[in-house]
C-alpha cells in the first residue's frame, strides 16, 4: 500500500520509534520539508520518559575501557550493576571493542563534544521558544562515596579539559560541580515535541518487518517510503545492530524538600532532579530485558528529600552499544539511530540531526559511530 498522504514532491520517510531519538529525528526531517510518518506502538516517549532528563555535555560513558570495567566490578559488588541477560551479538562485539585503540582517539571525543554542545544549544533554543516544559540550568553535583572513584573522575575531567569545581559534602569522599548542565522534565518535553510534530503523521502501530530497500510492514500493510529510520532503541538488535538493554527505573515523587541543584551519587547510579511539581529519582544499571521495576533506592533518597510520596514509576531500556556510544549510520535505504546508553537525552538532538542528514542523503556515514551499522539486515521485528 503506498503512502498516499505523502506529497510526490517531498522526500518520503518513515521513522520507527517514538522515543526521544525518534522524536528529534522526525522533528528535523519535518523542518527540512520532508514528508514524515512516525510509527510508535505505545504512547510517544514511552521508552524514554523514565530518565532523569539531565543534559550533560561534560560526560562520556565509554564502557569498553579498563577503567570502566573496574568501576563496573565495584558497582556489581554493591548490587547496583546486575547482569541477567544480554544480546549475544552485542557480547561478541563488546569483547572485540575492549581497549580498542580507537577508543582513545581525540577526534572521537571532539565529535562527542560537538554533539553534546549542539544538543545543549538546541534545548536552550527550544526553551526560549516555550518555557512551559520545565527546562532549567542549575548545574549538577556529582557525589562520590569512594575516594578512588572521586580521584579517577577528577583525573579524567582534567584530561578532557572539563570545567568543574570541587565540592566538599559531609558523608562523601568528594563532589564535583558542573555548571553547564541542564535538566529537562521528560514527561512535559514529550508533550511539547508532540505539538512540534503537527506536520508529521503519527501512526500508533507496531512495525512488523523492515527491508533494506526501505519497505516496511506495519499492522499488515506494506509501506514503501524512500527511507526508513530505525530509531527503535534496543529493538534495533533485531536488525543485526549490536545493542543490548540496560534497564533504568524512574520514580516521580512529592516530598517536603526540593533540591536546588540536581544530584548524582556515582557509586549508586542514582540521580535526583527536582522540578516544580515533583522530583524525579532514577536508578538502575541492570543488563536485563525484563520490564519489572524496583524501588530499592527510595529509602536512600530520603536523606536528600525527607519523606516521599510516590506518584508513579516507569521502566525504560537504555540501548547500549559495545562501547556505550551512539550508533548512527545508513545501509541502503535504512538509517539506524540508537545507542547512547545513559546519555540518550543529552545527545538526542544531535542524534536526530545526524540521522536526518543521513536520511536526506547529505551525509553517507560518520566516523566511528557508523561502523556497527554495516551488519544491518532485513528482519521481522516480532
LOVEX-523809 format. One line per field, with one value per residue (C-alpha): x, y, z; residue number from 0. Coordinates in pm, 1 decimal. Example, Ala and Ser with C-alpha at 12.3 -4.5 7.8 and 13.67 -1.06 7.14 Angstrom:
BEGIN
xx	(1230.0|1367.0);
yy	(-450.0|-106.0);
zz	(780.0|714.0);
num	(0|1);
END
This chain:
BEGIN
xx	(0.0|159.2|184.5|-99.0|-78.1|276.4|333.0|507.4|736.2|865.1|1110.2|903.5|1046.4|910.5|1059.8|1015.1|1016.4|874.2|1144.2|1344.8|1582.6|1291.0|1108.0|1407.0|1470.0|1111.0|1129.8|1436.6|1310.5|980.1|1161.6|1357.9|1034.7|1030.2|700.8|727.1|536.1|626.8|531.5|514.8|320.3|288.6|249.1|510.7|816.2|703.5|1050.4|1231.8|1037.4|1169.8|1501.9|1615.6|1641.8|1993.5|2166.9|2534.6|2774.2|3075.4|3004.2|3109.4|3013.9|3254.4|3226.3|3498.9|3779.8|3970.4|3874.8|3503.7|3545.0|3699.8|3405.5|3162.0|3310.3|3258.0|2900.4|2841.7|2979.6|2734.2|2447.3|2398.8|2508.4|2341.5|2370.4|2069.6|2065.2|2248.6|2221.9|2464.7|2581.0|2644.6|2851.8|3081.4|3125.6|3192.9|3477.4|3629.1|3586.4|3761.2|4059.4|4025.4|4293.5|4022.0|3853.4|4125.3|4121.6|4098.9|3890.0|3622.3|3594.5|3588.2|3291.4|3111.8|3182.7|3038.1|2725.8|2683.3|2719.2|2478.2|2222.9|2258.6|2213.9|1901.3|1743.1|1819.1|1664.6|1351.0|1326.3|1340.1|1053.8|837.1|922.1|624.1|802.4|1040.1|1391.0|1635.5|2008.9|2101.2|2416.4|2489.3|2653.6|2815.6|2890.2|3135.3|3128.4|3471.6|3798.7|3938.2|3632.1|3645.4|4014.2|3976.2|3686.4|3891.4|4181.4|3954.2|3790.6|4129.2|4248.0|3942.1|3956.2|3615.5|3509.1|3424.3|3450.7|3549.7|3291.5|3306.6|2997.9|2973.7|2949.0|3109.3|3467.3|3414.0|3190.1|3228.1|3001.5|2940.0|2785.0|2691.6|2439.2|2070.6|1774.1|1454.7|1122.4|1095.0|718.7|642.8|905.2|746.3|415.9|596.5|753.7|416.2|297.5|609.8|523.2|195.9|313.4|411.1|162.4|179.5|65.8|10.7|102.1|375.2|626.2|646.9|923.3|1192.5|1360.6|1689.4|1516.3|1313.1|983.6|819.7|523.5|304.7|-15.9|-42.6|19.7|326.7|460.3|724.8|888.1|1214.5|1393.6|1307.8|1475.6|1506.5|1501.6|1372.3|1620.4|1710.2|1471.8|1736.4|1918.0|1665.3|1814.9|2161.3|2274.4|2477.3|2282.3|2166.8|1927.3|2039.4|1729.2|1659.1|1376.6|1238.3|1022.3|829.2|780.5|648.9|844.8|874.7|1219.4|1336.2|1687.8|1832.9|2082.7|2039.6|2246.9|2410.0|2551.9|2801.6|2853.4|2478.2|2394.0|2135.9|2012.1|1776.0|1629.3|1362.5|1104.5|810.5|559.5|773.8|1123.4|1249.0|1457.2|1622.8|1841.6|1934.7|2226.3|2080.9|2172.5|1827.4|1532.6|1261.3|1010.0|997.5|1072.9|1217.7|1234.5|1543.3|1695.0|1395.5|1494.7|1840.3|1684.4|1501.4|1834.8|1809.8|1433.8|1273.5|965.3|849.6|509.0|533.8|346.8|441.1|724.3|833.6|1084.6|1294.0|1561.2|1866.7|2009.4|2376.1|2628.6|2952.0|3134.0|2843.2|2844.3|2573.1|2526.0|2418.9|2457.2|2288.9|2275.2|2092.1|1757.2|1764.7|1906.7|1982.6|1995.7|2031.6|2278.9|2365.0|2346.4|2294.0|2324.6|2021.7|1861.1|2192.9|2269.3|1919.4|1905.0|2240.7|2147.8|1824.4|2006.4|2271.3|2006.5|1804.4|2108.6|2170.1|1807.1|1817.0|2131.6|2350.1|2594.2|2697.5|2839.3|3003.2|3347.6|3343.3|2973.9|2854.9|3067.9|2817.6|2551.3|2740.3|2588.0|2229.0|1992.8|1625.3|1429.6|1097.8|1054.5|828.1);
yy	(0.0|332.2|621.6|812.2|1100.4|1184.6|1459.7|1331.2|1634.8|1563.5|1302.3|1024.4|899.8|674.1|693.9|380.7|459.0|744.3|764.9|1082.7|999.6|921.6|1239.2|1458.2|1275.4|1331.4|1692.8|1778.5|1592.2|1780.2|2112.5|2027.9|1981.3|1602.1|1415.2|1214.5|935.4|835.0|481.1|401.1|116.6|288.1|647.1|889.1|884.0|570.8|417.6|739.6|934.1|725.9|910.6|1186.8|1427.3|1551.2|1719.9|1656.0|1794.7|1709.1|1337.0|1039.8|688.4|473.1|116.9|-58.9|64.7|-89.5|198.5|144.1|-230.0|-154.6|68.4|-194.3|-454.5|-217.1|-149.3|-524.6|-579.1|-317.7|-482.8|-172.3|-339.9|-669.8|-888.6|-1110.1|-1121.3|-955.2|-969.2|-1230.3|-1018.3|-729.2|-952.0|-1061.9|-705.2|-586.1|-833.1|-712.5|-348.5|-381.4|-148.0|-67.4|187.2|392.7|439.4|687.4|878.3|1254.3|1306.4|1078.0|1284.3|1601.4|1467.4|1367.9|1709.8|1870.2|1652.6|1741.3|2114.4|2107.3|1925.8|2168.7|2464.3|2306.4|2256.0|2618.1|2732.5|2527.6|2664.8|3021.7|2943.9|2781.2|2771.1|2564.4|2229.5|2288.3|2319.4|2450.1|2501.6|2458.9|2259.4|1916.2|1797.6|1456.6|1293.7|1010.0|772.9|626.1|817.4|615.6|681.3|1050.2|1083.5|890.4|1114.4|1426.7|1291.4|1212.2|1555.0|1726.2|1525.4|1626.5|1991.2|1986.6|2291.8|2192.9|2284.2|2051.7|2048.8|1904.2|1735.3|1559.0|1183.1|1168.0|1133.6|1434.5|1608.5|1766.8|2050.9|2110.0|2445.5|2385.1|2106.6|2137.9|1926.5|1850.6|1741.6|1441.5|1397.1|1758.7|1768.3|1475.2|1665.1|1967.8|1763.8|1615.0|1970.6|2035.3|1734.1|1878.0|1819.4|1458.8|1174.2|971.7|612.0|413.1|68.4|-193.7|-228.6|-597.0|-615.2|-389.1|-442.3|-285.2|-137.6|73.7|-110.7|-199.8|-396.4|-214.0|-369.0|-594.9|-315.9|-276.3|78.3|185.4|513.1|627.3|586.9|425.4|542.4|273.8|469.6|173.3|163.1|-193.0|-329.8|-235.5|-552.2|-748.6|-581.9|-708.7|-392.7|-481.9|-318.8|-459.0|-333.1|-157.8|-117.8|204.9|294.3|642.8|740.7|1066.0|1164.1|1453.5|1546.0|1822.4|1918.2|2013.6|2007.3|2339.6|2150.2|1809.7|1535.9|1216.3|964.8|792.5|456.7|405.8|502.3|731.9|1066.9|1315.1|1617.3|1848.7|2020.6|2245.1|1970.2|1667.0|1527.2|1258.2|980.1|745.6|444.4|113.7|-38.0|-375.7|-559.1|-703.5|-721.8|-779.7|-495.7|-524.0|-220.3|-180.6|94.3|-4.8|344.5|536.8|495.1|632.7|928.9|1027.4|1156.6|1432.3|1487.5|1377.8|1156.7|1064.3|1015.4|807.2|949.4|685.2|464.2|386.4|142.2|205.3|16.8|221.2|95.6|25.2|-25.6|-226.6|93.8|282.8|544.9|625.2|415.5|626.4|509.9|409.4|86.6|109.2|272.6|206.6|461.7|336.8|570.7|405.4|361.0|646.2|431.0|672.6|986.1|936.5|1265.6|1450.7|1353.9|1313.4|1640.5|1567.7|1204.1|1316.2|1576.1|1327.0|1068.0|1325.6|1423.6|1058.2|1010.5|1320.9|1197.3|1483.3|1251.1|895.9|794.1|924.6|834.7|559.5|577.4|435.3|120.8|-102.9|-38.4|-236.1|-563.7|-435.5|-673.5|-711.9|-873.3|-942.7|-744.5|-988.4);
zz	(0.0|-99.7|141.7|-20.4|225.7|114.2|-138.8|-450.5|-437.7|-87.2|32.3|188.1|516.9|790.4|1140.2|1350.9|1721.3|1925.7|2190.4|2229.5|1941.1|1710.0|1809.5|1728.9|1400.9|1288.5|1408.2|1199.9|894.3|906.1|946.7|631.8|438.5|422.4|432.2|752.7|923.3|1279.5|1384.2|1756.8|1917.8|2256.7|2369.4|2242.3|2464.4|2648.6|2645.4|2733.0|2996.5|3287.5|3256.8|3490.7|3197.4|3272.8|2979.3|3048.6|2787.0|3003.0|3039.4|2827.0|2935.9|2737.8|2860.5|2656.7|2881.1|3169.5|3399.9|3333.5|3393.3|3733.2|3819.1|3692.2|3926.8|4218.8|4104.9|4089.1|4441.8|4568.2|4383.0|4167.1|3844.3|3760.7|3453.8|3384.7|3005.1|2717.1|2340.6|2203.1|1911.0|2149.8|2380.0|2096.0|1973.4|2327.6|2371.2|2044.2|2145.7|2481.7|2498.1|2128.7|2029.8|1860.5|2196.3|2294.0|1963.7|2038.5|1722.6|1866.2|2182.9|1976.5|1778.7|2100.1|2247.5|1934.6|1959.0|2326.3|2267.4|1972.6|2187.0|2476.5|2240.3|2092.5|2433.9|2513.7|2186.0|2243.1|2597.8|2469.0|2231.8|2500.1|2870.6|2981.1|2956.6|3251.7|3114.1|3371.0|3406.6|3769.8|3710.4|3853.5|4174.5|4130.2|4465.2|4527.8|4820.5|4749.0|4731.1|4438.8|4222.7|4307.8|4221.7|3895.0|3793.6|3865.1|3661.1|3366.1|3366.9|3387.6|3087.0|2884.6|2986.0|3154.2|3353.2|3711.2|4077.6|4360.3|4640.4|4990.3|5132.1|5464.2|5433.9|5089.0|4967.2|4744.7|4498.4|4156.4|4048.8|3677.7|3599.8|3235.4|3287.5|3206.4|3306.4|3120.4|3261.5|3030.4|3061.5|2971.5|2699.0|2515.2|2520.0|2379.5|2099.1|2009.4|1935.9|1727.7|1511.1|1383.1|1024.6|1095.6|1060.1|1381.2|1346.3|1665.9|1543.3|1558.1|1277.7|1188.1|928.0|785.9|448.5|344.1|39.3|284.0|260.0|590.4|716.2|966.6|1101.1|798.9|546.1|330.8|318.0|70.2|170.3|18.2|350.5|682.4|1003.2|1271.2|1598.2|1795.0|2081.8|2180.6|1914.9|1657.6|1764.1|1559.2|1252.1|1344.0|1523.8|1837.4|2118.8|2448.2|2713.3|3031.5|3242.6|3425.8|3663.8|3711.9|4009.1|4034.7|4397.1|4601.4|4912.4|5173.5|5042.0|4693.7|4556.0|4448.7|4232.3|4063.3|4227.2|4107.2|4354.1|4130.1|4301.8|4338.3|3980.2|4137.6|4006.0|4171.4|3992.2|4134.6|3914.8|4004.7|4076.2|4158.5|4197.5|3961.4|4115.6|3869.5|3926.4|3775.4|3592.0|3507.0|3189.0|3166.2|2924.0|3188.5|3245.4|3625.4|3841.9|4189.8|4449.6|4649.2|4619.5|4751.7|5116.0|5038.4|4855.9|5175.1|5302.5|5040.8|5023.9|5350.1|5343.8|4995.1|4838.6|4523.3|4223.4|3967.1|3843.3|3489.3|3342.9|3035.6|2845.8|2756.6|2426.2|2496.0|2215.9|2264.0|2359.6|2517.5|2240.4|1983.9|1671.1|1374.2|1016.2|694.4|496.3|165.5|247.6|622.5|866.0|1217.4|1516.8|1857.0|2142.3|2371.2|2684.8|2975.6|2762.1|2539.9|2641.4|2646.4|2286.2|2140.4|1941.3|1777.3|1715.3|1549.9|1341.1|1228.1|1140.9|946.9|741.1|656.3|555.6|335.8|163.2|281.7|457.5|368.3|705.3|1020.6|1152.9|1414.0|1512.8|1178.1|1184.9|1365.3|1100.8|835.5|956.3|941.3|760.7|675.6|956.8|1122.5|1444.0|1627.5);
num	(0|1|2|3|4|5|6|7|8|9|10|11|12|13|14|15|16|17|18|19|20|21|22|23|24|25|26|27|28|29|30|31|32|33|34|35|36|37|38|39|40|41|42|43|44|45|46|47|48|49|50|51|52|53|54|55|56|57|58|59|60|61|62|63|64|65|66|67|68|69|70|71|72|73|74|75|76|77|78|79|80|81|82|83|84|85|86|87|88|89|90|91|92|93|94|95|96|97|98|99|100|101|102|103|104|105|106|107|108|109|110|111|112|113|114|115|116|117|118|119|120|121|122|123|124|125|126|127|128|129|130|131|132|133|134|135|136|137|138|139|140|141|142|143|144|145|146|147|148|149|150|151|152|153|154|155|156|157|158|159|160|161|162|163|164|165|166|167|168|169|170|171|172|173|174|175|176|177|178|179|180|181|182|183|184|185|186|187|188|189|190|191|192|193|194|195|196|197|198|199|200|201|202|203|204|205|206|207|208|209|210|211|212|213|214|215|216|217|218|219|220|221|222|223|224|225|226|227|228|229|230|231|232|233|234|235|236|237|238|239|240|241|242|243|244|245|246|247|248|249|250|251|252|253|254|255|256|257|258|259|260|261|262|263|264|265|266|267|268|269|270|271|272|273|274|275|276|277|278|279|280|281|282|283|284|285|286|287|288|289|290|291|292|293|294|295|296|297|298|299|300|301|302|303|304|305|306|307|308|309|310|311|312|313|314|315|316|317|318|319|320|321|322|323|324|325|326|327|328|329|330|331|332|333|334|335|336|337|338|339|340|341|342|343|344|345|346|347|348|349|350|351|352|353|354|355|356|357|358|359|360|361|362|363|364|365|366|367|368|369|370|371|372|373|374|375|376|377|378|379|380|381);
END
